[in-house]
């Protein structure tokens, strides 16, 4: 399913075509990046975002979003936010939108952890619901 939204840029009007998988990947990446900034930040260190997707726009496959930070001891946990809480729903949102997600060691042997999520680029049958939740390990 594609949606078209006109984008205004100066005197020119362009069209931006966004698919549901790309919108979902954008939302998941922003939630994981926000968590890295809020909970995984170490002064003087950055976090890294890595996105991988199948080649070719018509090829079904998996989009993988990885966000790595240097805080090994602060691992995300899935919790239930209070109804009036202003925070605490991001990881729940990721768990409902992603086919799979988990936490693991940072690749390359660096300090810290990587939180990753995967989404399918193909459309699921109607009513199939979100993918299985994989709780973080460790």
N, C-alpha and C positions, 0 to 999 in steps of 0.2 A: 504494500500500500504506500503510495507516494503522495505527499502533500506539497503544494506549491504555495510559497509565500513571497509576494513581491518585496524586494528590498530597495529602499531609496538610497542612492549614493550620489550626492551632488546633483548635477543636472541630469544624470542618467538613471534609468530604471532597469534593474536586472532581476532575474528570477533565480531563486535559490530553491533547489529541490532537495528535500530531506526525507529519508525513509524512517520508518518506525525503529528499525534496529539502530540507525545512527543517532536518533533522538534518545533512545534508551542508553546507548553507550555514552553519550554526552552527560546524561544525568548521573549514571553510575560513576563515571570518571570524576565529575565534580564533587560528588559525595565522598569518594575515597580520598581525593586530594584535600578536601576541607578537613577530613579527619586527620590526615597527615600533618596539616598545618596546626590544627588545634591540639592534638594529642601526641604527635610523633616528633615534634620539633625539638631539635637540639641547637642551641645558639652556635652560629658559625657553620652549620651544616644545612644542606638543601634536601629536598625530597625529589624523587624521580618518578615520572609517569611514562609508561610504555604501553602503546596500543598496537595490537597486531590484528590483521584482518585478511581474509582471503583475497587473492588477486582477482581482478575483474569484477565489475559490478553485478553481473548476473550469476556468479558462482556461489552456490550455497556453502555455508561453512560456519565458523565460529569467530566472533570478535572477542579478543581477550584484552582486558584492562588490568594493568598492574601498577600499583603505587607502592614505592619503597621509601622507607624513612630509616633513620638511624637509632630509633628507640626500641631496643630489643625487649626491654622489660614491660613496655606498655602494649599489650596485645588487645585488639578489639574483641569485645564480647557482645553478643546479641542480647539485648535487654528489652523490656517493655517500658515505654515512657509513660509517665503519669498523664492523664488527659489534659491537664493544664500546663504541662511542661513545655518550655520553648525549645528544648533540644532533646536529642536522644532517639530520633526516629530515622536517621540516615542509614544506618546499617540494616535496620529492618526493611527499609525501602530497597536497598541493594539485594537483600535476601529474597524479596518477592519478585524483583525484575530479572535477576540473573538465573541462568540455568544451573550454574554452580558458582560457589565462591569459597574461599578459604584463606588462611594465613600460613605463611611458610618462611623459612630463612631467606634472607636477601641473597640474590644470585651473585655469583662472582666471589663469594666468600667475604663480602664486606660486612660491616657491622649493621645490625638492624633486622628489619623484617620486610616482607612483601605481602600486601593484601591484594588478592586478585579476584576477578569475577569474569565469567564468560557468558555471552549471549549468542543465540543462534541468529544467522542472517536470513534464514528462511522463515516463512510464516507458519505458525502452529495452527492445527485445526481449531475451529471455534469451540470454546468451552474447555480447552485442555488445561487452562490455568498455568501458573508459574512452574518453573522447573523445581527439582528437589533441592531442598536446603541442605547445604553441607556446612556444618558448624566448624568454626576455626579449631584447629588442633593446637594443643600445647597451652 
